[in-house]
Amino acid sequence: MTAADVVGHWTSDCGSTLTVEPDRTFNVRDFPVDFDLVSGDPKRLASGHGTWYLYAGAKGRTPQTFDLEIGEEFYDLDYVRREDSIALRTVLGVPNDNQWCVFTRRSRA
């Protein structure tokens, strides 16, 4: 993935918004950092701005991720294919539970 692949306005299926700028800054509203064990719903939400990074991953061991730094906290999002575009997703809780918050980007057309 490249910077051009992530720049733009993203919305999620869990109520969050993310605006990624070309200068490696971002603004996020209601980013889920924790979830309710019973309902699976996000319960602790982060909002703010910060710096984003493209983590290259380690070949054969860890995949490439899109990382957000909000204050002193880091959050990583995975890339997933959605038809002919990409989406970003962050795990809610334990990855094996398959609880995700998925971000999609508006068309650039």
QUIGI-V261468 format. One record per residue. N is the residue number from 1. RES is the residue in one letter. SS is DSSP state (2 for helix, 1 for strand, 0 for the rest). OMEGA is omega in whole degrees, -180 to 180 (999 if undefined). NEAR is the number of other ideal C-beta (glycine too) atoms within 8 Angstrom. Layout:
BEGIN
n=N res=RES ss=SS omega=OMEGA near=NEAR
n=N res=RES ss=SS omega=OMEGA near=NEAR
END
This chain:
BEGIN
n=1 res=M ss=0 omega=179 near=8
n=2 res=T ss=0 omega=178 near=6
n=3 res=A ss=2 omega=180 near=8
n=4 res=A ss=2 omega=-180 near=5
n=5 res=D ss=2 omega=-175 near=7
n=6 res=V ss=2 omega=-179 near=12
n=7 res=V ss=0 omega=177 near=8
n=8 res=G ss=1 omega=-179 near=9
n=9 res=H ss=1 omega=-177 near=9
n=10 res=W ss=1 omega=172 near=13
n=11 res=T ss=1 omega=-177 near=9
n=12 res=S ss=1 omega=177 near=12
n=13 res=D ss=0 omega=177 near=4
n=14 res=C ss=0 omega=173 near=11
n=15 res=G ss=0 omega=-179 near=5
n=16 res=S ss=0 omega=170 near=14
n=17 res=T ss=1 omega=-178 near=10
n=18 res=L ss=1 omega=175 near=16
n=19 res=T ss=1 omega=-177 near=10
n=20 res=V ss=1 omega=-177 near=10
n=21 res=E ss=0 omega=180 near=8
n=22 res=P ss=0 omega=-179 near=5
n=23 res=D ss=0 omega=178 near=4
n=24 res=R ss=0 omega=172 near=8
n=25 res=T ss=1 omega=178 near=9
n=26 res=F ss=1 omega=170 near=12
n=27 res=N ss=1 omega=-180 near=8
n=28 res=V ss=1 omega=176 near=16
n=29 res=R ss=1 omega=175 near=8
n=30 res=D ss=1 omega=177 near=12
n=31 res=F ss=1 omega=-176 near=14
n=32 res=P ss=1 omega=177 near=13
n=33 res=V ss=1 omega=176 near=8
n=34 res=D ss=1 omega=-178 near=7
n=35 res=F ss=1 omega=179 near=11
n=36 res=D ss=0 omega=-178 near=8
n=37 res=L ss=0 omega=-177 near=5
n=38 res=V ss=0 omega=-175 near=4
n=39 res=S ss=0 omega=-175 near=4
n=40 res=G ss=0 omega=-179 near=10
n=41 res=D ss=0 omega=174 near=7
n=42 res=P ss=1 omega=179 near=13
n=43 res=K ss=1 omega=176 near=7
n=44 res=R ss=1 omega=-173 near=7
n=45 res=L ss=1 omega=177 near=10
n=46 res=A ss=1 omega=174 near=11
n=47 res=S ss=1 omega=178 near=7
n=48 res=G ss=1 omega=-180 near=8
n=49 res=H ss=1 omega=-180 near=7
n=50 res=G ss=1 omega=-177 near=11
n=51 res=T ss=1 omega=177 near=8
n=52 res=W ss=1 omega=-177 near=13
n=53 res=Y ss=1 omega=169 near=8
n=54 res=L ss=1 omega=179 near=12
n=55 res=Y ss=1 omega=-174 near=9
n=56 res=A ss=0 omega=-177 near=5
n=57 res=G ss=0 omega=179 near=9
n=58 res=A ss=1 omega=-175 near=6
n=59 res=K ss=0 omega=178 near=4
n=60 res=G ss=0 omega=-178 near=3
n=61 res=R ss=0 omega=180 near=5
n=62 res=T ss=1 omega=-179 near=5
n=63 res=P ss=0 omega=175 near=6
n=64 res=Q ss=0 omega=178 near=8
n=65 res=T ss=1 omega=174 near=12
n=66 res=F ss=1 omega=-172 near=14
n=67 res=D ss=1 omega=177 near=12
n=68 res=L ss=1 omega=174 near=15
n=69 res=E ss=1 omega=177 near=10
n=70 res=I ss=1 omega=-175 near=11
n=71 res=G ss=0 omega=179 near=6
n=72 res=E ss=0 omega=-179 near=2
n=73 res=E ss=1 omega=176 near=8
n=74 res=F ss=1 omega=177 near=6
n=75 res=Y ss=1 omega=180 near=11
n=76 res=D ss=1 omega=178 near=10
n=77 res=L ss=1 omega=177 near=12
n=78 res=D ss=1 omega=173 near=11
n=79 res=Y ss=1 omega=174 near=12
n=80 res=V ss=1 omega=178 near=9
n=81 res=R ss=1 omega=174 near=7
n=82 res=R ss=1 omega=-177 near=7
n=83 res=E ss=0 omega=-178 near=4
n=84 res=D ss=0 omega=179 near=2
n=85 res=S ss=1 omega=177 near=8
n=86 res=I ss=1 omega=172 near=10
n=87 res=A ss=1 omega=175 near=12
n=88 res=L ss=1 omega=178 near=14
n=89 res=R ss=1 omega=175 near=11
n=90 res=T ss=1 omega=-177 near=13
n=91 res=V ss=1 omega=173 near=9
n=92 res=L ss=0 omega=180 near=12
n=93 res=G ss=0 omega=-175 near=9
n=94 res=V ss=0 omega=-178 near=6
n=95 res=P ss=2 omega=-179 near=5
n=96 res=N ss=2 omega=178 near=4
n=97 res=D ss=2 omega=180 near=8
n=98 res=N ss=0 omega=174 near=5
n=99 res=Q ss=0 omega=-175 near=9
n=100 res=W ss=1 omega=167 near=8
n=101 res=C ss=1 omega=-173 near=12
n=102 res=V ss=1 omega=179 near=11
n=103 res=F ss=1 omega=173 near=14
n=104 res=T ss=1 omega=-176 near=10
n=105 res=R ss=1 omega=175 near=11
n=106 res=R ss=0 omega=177 near=8
n=107 res=S ss=0 omega=179 near=4
n=108 res=R ss=0 omega=-176 near=5
n=109 res=A ss=0 omega=999 near=2
END
